[in-house]
């Protein structure tokens, strides 16, 4: 069975199937701050999306992070390290990319076990 959460005309916020929750890329709601503030905003949304899917950050297995400017990598990592459980570190990739809007500095997509 496949469960979809937060359907919109373009995508589902998350899809749960075969013991995993796949979250769509999450961008900040508040785009007024720098990459640290935007990352914390995104991570709070991810917590809520994971809870809606029936899991939590301790079960994240894979993360993809896109930064509009790779020079902000350390700033993003500062926020990441304040949030992630150091005993449950997922596999992760971080790359620089042109994001959907100029005021979006970070986008994060996760996959978690249930």
Residue pairs with C-beta under 8 A, 6 or more apart in sequence:
1 17
2 15
2 16
2 17
3 15
3 16
3 17
3 53
4 12
4 14
4 15
4 16
5 12
5 13
5 14
5 15
5 16
5 49
5 52
5 53
6 12
6 13
6 14
6 49
6 52
7 13
11 24
12 24
13 23
13 24
13 49
13 52
14 21
14 22
14 23
14 24
14 49
14 50
14 52
14 53
15 21
15 22
16 22
16 53
16 54
16 114
19 113
19 114
20 61
20 111
20 112
20 113
20 114
21 50
21 53
21 54
21 55
21 111
21 112
21 113
21 114
22 111
23 46
23 49
23 50
23 53
23 109
23 110
23 111
23 112
24 109
25 64
25 66
25 107
25 108
25 109
26 42
26 45
26 46
26 49
26 107
26 108
26 109
27 42
27 99
27 100
27 104
27 106
27 107
28 37
28 38
28 39
28 41
28 42
28 104
28 105
28 106
29 41
29 45
30 37
30 38
30 41
31 38
31 101
31 103
31 104
31 105
33 41
34 72
34 75
34 105
35 67
35 69
35 72
35 75
35 76
35 79
35 105
35 106
36 75
36 76
36 78
36 79
37 79
38 104
38 105
38 106
39 75
39 76
39 79
39 80
39 106
39 108
40 79
40 82
40 83
42 106
42 107
42 108
43 79
43 80
43 83
43 108
46 57
46 108
46 110
47 56
47 57
50 56
50 57
50 59
50 60
50 110
50 112
53 112
53 114
54 114
55 112
55 113
55 114
56 112
57 83
57 84
57 85
57 88
57 112
58 85
58 88
59 88
59 112
59 113
59 114
60 84
60 88
60 90
60 110
60 111
60 112
61 90
61 91
61 111
61 112
61 113
62 90
62 91
62 92
62 110
62 111
63 90
63 91
63 92
63 93
63 108
63 109
63 110
63 111
64 92
64 93
64 94
64 95
64 108
64 109
64 110
65 76
65 80
65 92
65 93
65 94
65 95
65 106
65 107
65 108
66 94
66 95
66 96
66 97
66 99
66 106
66 107
66 108
67 73
67 76
67 94
67 95
67 96
67 97
67 105
67 106
68 96
68 97
68 98
68 99
68 102
68 104
68 105
68 106
69 96
69 105
70 94
70 95
70 96
72 105
72 106
73 94
76 94
76 106
84 90
90 110
97 107
99 105
99 106
99 107
100 107
